[in-house]
């Protein structure tokens, strides 16, 4: 498996007219984004804009192991600018995904599934992006089906998804809970990640995901410990005794206020 990764804003999954155009723009964006970071300030100072962009394109392509036919520097720069315009420059959730997973999905979208090492549907790709955007740099993190539903479309909250979904150009719809469950089962079966649902054997409370190689026993142990630690850090919950006391105090306050004589208006 390749150790090359593409990194892009999660919001890019909400941009462009459809999955094929979206992924094509992401390839160009990732090449230029990496390339610009490999050009030194001194080199930038001594180069014209076109030369600077071409140098970034060459170095970025070499770093992420992307080769183009002909002179594709200008089209990659347009891809880069299109993604930036669609996503903005503000800090936001990002996706760092194996380059081969993006290529496998792109092959499927353009009808060349036989070229993919492991064909990947766009739904599977978007669900992977959703989980990876939640994990960030962590090697283990929880992700609920509601979070996957939003993030697979490029949004981080349900409110944002509800507000922006009607404005999309691609007519995308939110995945249902059952669609997410079946997609996760397929990805898990093909060993894209490890997951463990913390529970008591009868009911699951929260599912944790990891893209690091670890035994199932280790994954279960770490997920359970992390869940337990977060519960202890959570907000304090009132006991039944506290709730009863609060209700009694409020009732006494209301009774006292009703017993007070009404205020008479000041005489003129």
C-alpha positions as CSV (number, residue, x, y, z in Angstrom):
1,X,0.0,0.0,0.0
2,X,1.3,3.5,-1.0
3,X,2.4,5.9,1.7
4,X,1.3,8.9,-0.4
5,X,-1.5,11.0,0.9
6,X,-3.7,13.8,-0.5
7,X,-4.8,16.5,1.9
8,X,-7.7,18.8,1.2
9,X,-10.5,20.8,2.9
10,X,-13.5,18.7,3.9
11,X,-15.8,21.4,2.4
12,X,-14.5,20.5,-1.1
13,X,-16.9,17.5,-0.9
14,X,-19.8,20.1,-1.1
15,X,-18.4,21.9,-4.1
16,X,-18.6,21.4,-7.9
17,X,-21.2,19.8,-10.2
18,X,-20.6,16.2,-9.3
19,X,-18.2,13.6,-7.9
20,X,-16.0,13.1,-11.0
21,X,-15.4,16.9,-11.5
22,X,-14.9,17.2,-7.7
23,X,-12.2,14.5,-7.5
24,X,-10.5,15.9,-10.6
25,X,-10.2,19.3,-9.0
26,X,-8.9,17.7,-5.8
27,X,-6.0,16.1,-7.6
28,X,-4.9,19.4,-9.1
29,X,-5.4,21.2,-5.8
30,X,-3.4,18.6,-3.8
31,X,-0.5,18.8,-6.3
32,X,-0.3,22.6,-6.1
33,X,-0.9,22.8,-2.4
34,X,2.1,20.5,-1.7
35,X,4.2,22.2,-4.4
36,X,3.8,25.7,-3.0
37,X,5.1,24.5,0.3
38,X,8.2,23.1,-1.4
39,X,9.2,26.4,-3.0
40,X,11.5,28.5,-0.8
41,X,10.8,32.2,-0.2
42,X,14.1,33.1,-2.1
43,X,13.0,31.1,-5.1
44,X,9.6,32.7,-5.1
45,X,11.2,36.1,-4.9
46,X,13.3,35.5,-8.1
47,X,10.6,33.9,-10.2
48,X,7.8,35.3,-12.3
49,X,4.3,34.2,-11.4
50,X,4.1,31.6,-14.2
51,X,7.5,30.2,-13.4
52,X,6.6,30.0,-9.7
53,X,3.4,28.1,-10.4
54,X,5.2,25.7,-12.8
55,X,7.9,25.0,-10.3
56,X,5.3,24.3,-7.6
57,X,3.5,22.0,-9.9
58,X,6.6,20.0,-10.8
59,X,7.7,19.6,-7.2
60,X,4.2,18.9,-5.9
61,X,3.7,16.3,-8.6
62,X,7.0,14.6,-7.8
63,X,6.2,14.6,-4.0
64,X,2.7,13.1,-4.3
65,X,3.8,10.9,-7.2
66,X,1.4,12.3,-9.8
67,X,2.5,12.5,-13.5
68,X,0.6,14.4,-16.1
69,X,0.5,14.2,-19.9
70,X,1.6,17.4,-21.5
71,X,1.7,20.8,-19.8
72,X,-0.9,20.6,-17.0
73,X,0.5,23.2,-14.7
74,X,-2.1,25.8,-15.7
75,X,-5.1,23.4,-15.3
76,X,-3.7,22.3,-11.9
77,X,-3.5,25.9,-10.8
78,X,-7.1,26.4,-11.9
79,X,-8.1,23.4,-9.9
80,X,-6.2,24.9,-6.9
81,X,-8.0,28.2,-7.2
82,X,-11.4,26.6,-7.7
83,X,-11.1,24.6,-4.5
84,X,-9.9,27.6,-2.6
85,X,-12.8,29.7,-3.9
86,X,-15.3,27.0,-3.0
87,X,-13.9,26.3,0.5
88,X,-12.5,29.7,1.6
89,X,-9.3,30.3,3.4
90,X,-10.6,30.1,7.0
91,X,-9.5,27.2,9.2
92,X,-11.7,24.2,8.8
93,X,-11.8,20.5,8.9
94,X,-9.4,18.7,6.5
95,X,-9.1,15.3,5.0
96,X,-5.8,13.4,4.7
97,X,-6.5,10.3,2.7
98,X,-4.3,7.7,0.9
99,X,-3.8,8.8,-2.7
100,X,-4.6,5.4,-4.0
101,X,-8.1,5.5,-2.5
102,X,-8.8,8.7,-4.3
103,X,-7.4,7.2,-7.6
104,X,-9.4,4.0,-7.1
105,X,-12.6,6.0,-6.8
106,X,-11.7,8.2,-9.8
107,X,-11.1,5.1,-11.9
108,X,-14.6,3.8,-11.0
109,X,-16.2,7.2,-11.7
110,X,-14.8,7.4,-15.2
111,X,-15.6,3.8,-16.0
112,X,-12.0,2.3,-15.6
113,X,-12.7,0.1,-12.6
114,X,-10.4,-2.6,-13.9
115,X,-7.5,-0.2,-13.4
116,X,-8.2,0.2,-9.6
117,X,-6.4,-2.0,-7.2
118,X,-9.6,-2.1,-5.1
119,X,-12.6,-0.4,-6.7
120,X,-14.1,2.3,-4.5
121,X,-17.5,3.8,-5.0
122,X,-18.0,7.5,-4.4
123,X,-20.2,6.7,-1.4
124,X,-17.5,4.6,0.2
125,X,-14.9,7.4,-0.6
126,X,-17.0,10.1,1.0
127,X,-17.6,8.0,4.1
128,X,-13.9,7.4,4.5
129,X,-13.3,11.2,4.1
130,X,-16.0,11.8,6.8
131,X,-14.3,9.6,9.3
132,X,-10.8,10.8,8.5
133,X,-11.9,14.4,8.9
134,X,-13.1,13.6,12.4
135,X,-9.9,11.7,13.3
136,X,-7.5,14.4,12.1
137,X,-4.1,13.5,13.5
138,X,-5.4,11.1,16.1
139,X,-5.0,7.4,15.7
140,X,-8.3,6.6,17.4
141,X,-11.5,8.6,17.6
142,X,-15.3,8.2,17.8
143,X,-17.6,9.1,15.0
144,X,-21.4,8.8,15.1
145,X,-23.6,8.0,12.1
146,X,-25.0,11.5,12.3
147,X,-21.5,13.0,12.0
148,X,-20.7,10.7,9.0
149,X,-23.9,11.8,7.4
150,X,-22.9,15.5,7.6
151,X,-19.2,15.1,6.8
152,X,-19.7,12.8,3.8
153,X,-21.4,15.8,2.2
154,X,-18.7,18.2,3.2
155,X,-20.3,19.8,6.3
156,X,-19.3,19.6,10.0
157,X,-22.7,20.2,11.6
158,X,-26.3,19.2,10.9
159,X,-27.4,22.8,10.9
160,X,-24.9,23.6,8.1
161,X,-26.0,20.5,6.1
162,X,-29.7,21.4,6.4
163,X,-29.0,25.0,5.3
164,X,-26.7,24.3,2.4
165,X,-28.1,21.0,1.0
166,X,-30.8,22.7,-1.1
167,X,-28.2,25.0,-2.8
168,X,-26.0,22.2,-4.1
169,X,-25.3,21.9,-7.8
170,X,-25.0,18.1,-7.8
171,X,-28.4,17.4,-6.2
172,X,-26.8,15.2,-3.5
173,X,-28.9,13.9,-0.7
174,X,-27.9,12.9,2.8
175,X,-27.1,9.2,3.3
176,X,-29.6,7.3,5.5
177,X,-28.6,5.5,8.7
178,X,-29.0,2.2,6.9
179,X,-26.9,3.3,3.9
180,X,-24.1,4.4,6.3
181,X,-24.3,1.2,8.3
182,X,-24.0,-1.0,5.1
183,X,-21.2,1.1,3.7
184,X,-19.3,0.9,7.0
185,X,-19.7,-2.9,7.0
186,X,-18.3,-3.1,3.4
187,X,-15.3,-0.9,4.3
188,X,-14.7,-2.8,7.5
189,X,-14.9,-6.1,5.6
190,X,-12.3,-4.9,3.2
191,X,-10.0,-3.8,6.1
192,X,-10.0,0.0,5.3
193,X,-10.1,0.6,9.1
194,X,-10.6,-1.0,12.4
195,X,-13.6,-0.1,14.5
196,X,-15.0,-1.0,17.9
197,X,-18.4,-0.2,19.4
198,X,-18.1,0.3,23.2
199,X,-21.0,-1.2,25.1
200,X,-22.1,-3.6,27.7
201,X,-22.6,-6.6,25.4
202,X,-26.3,-5.9,24.9
203,X,-26.2,-2.3,23.8
204,X,-23.6,-0.2,21.9
205,X,-23.0,3.3,23.1
206,X,-20.3,4.8,20.8
207,X,-18.2,3.5,17.9
208,X,-14.5,4.3,17.6
209,X,-12.4,4.1,14.4
210,X,-8.7,3.7,13.7
211,X,-6.7,3.5,10.5
212,X,-3.6,2.3,12.4
213,X,-2.8,-1.3,12.5
214,X,-3.6,-2.8,15.8
215,X,-5.1,-6.1,17.1
216,X,-8.8,-6.3,17.7
217,X,-8.2,-6.8,21.4
218,X,-6.0,-3.7,21.6
219,X,-8.5,-1.6,19.7
220,X,-11.3,-2.7,22.1
221,X,-9.2,-1.9,25.1
222,X,-8.2,1.5,23.9
223,X,-11.7,2.5,22.8
224,X,-13.2,1.4,26.1
225,X,-10.6,3.3,28.1
226,X,-11.1,6.4,26.0
227,X,-14.8,6.2,26.3
228,X,-14.5,5.8,30.1
229,X,-12.2,8.8,30.4
230,X,-14.4,11.1,28.4
231,X,-17.5,10.1,30.5
232,X,-15.6,11.1,33.6
233,X,-14.8,14.5,32.0
234,X,-18.4,15.0,31.0
235,X,-20.8,17.4,32.7
236,X,-22.1,16.5,36.1
237,X,-25.6,15.0,36.1
238,X,-28.1,15.8,38.8
239,X,-29.1,12.9,41.0
240,X,-32.8,12.2,41.6
241,X,-32.4,13.7,45.1
242,X,-30.9,16.9,43.6
243,X,-33.8,17.1,41.0
244,X,-36.3,16.7,43.8
245,X,-34.7,19.4,45.9
246,X,-34.6,21.8,43.0
247,X,-38.3,21.2,42.3
248,X,-39.2,21.8,46.0
249,X,-37.1,25.0,46.1
250,X,-38.8,26.3,43.0
251,X,-42.3,25.4,44.3
252,X,-41.5,27.2,47.6
253,X,-40.3,30.3,45.7
254,X,-43.5,30.4,43.6
255,X,-45.7,29.9,46.7
256,X,-43.9,32.8,48.5
257,X,-44.3,35.1,45.5
258,X,-48.0,34.4,45.2
259,X,-48.5,35.1,48.9
260,X,-47.1,38.6,48.6
261,X,-49.7,41.4,48.3
262,X,-49.9,43.0,44.9
263,X,-48.0,46.3,44.6
264,X,-50.2,49.4,44.5
265,X,-49.4,52.1,42.0
266,X,-47.9,55.3,43.5
267,X,-50.4,58.0,44.1
268,X,-50.2,61.1,41.9
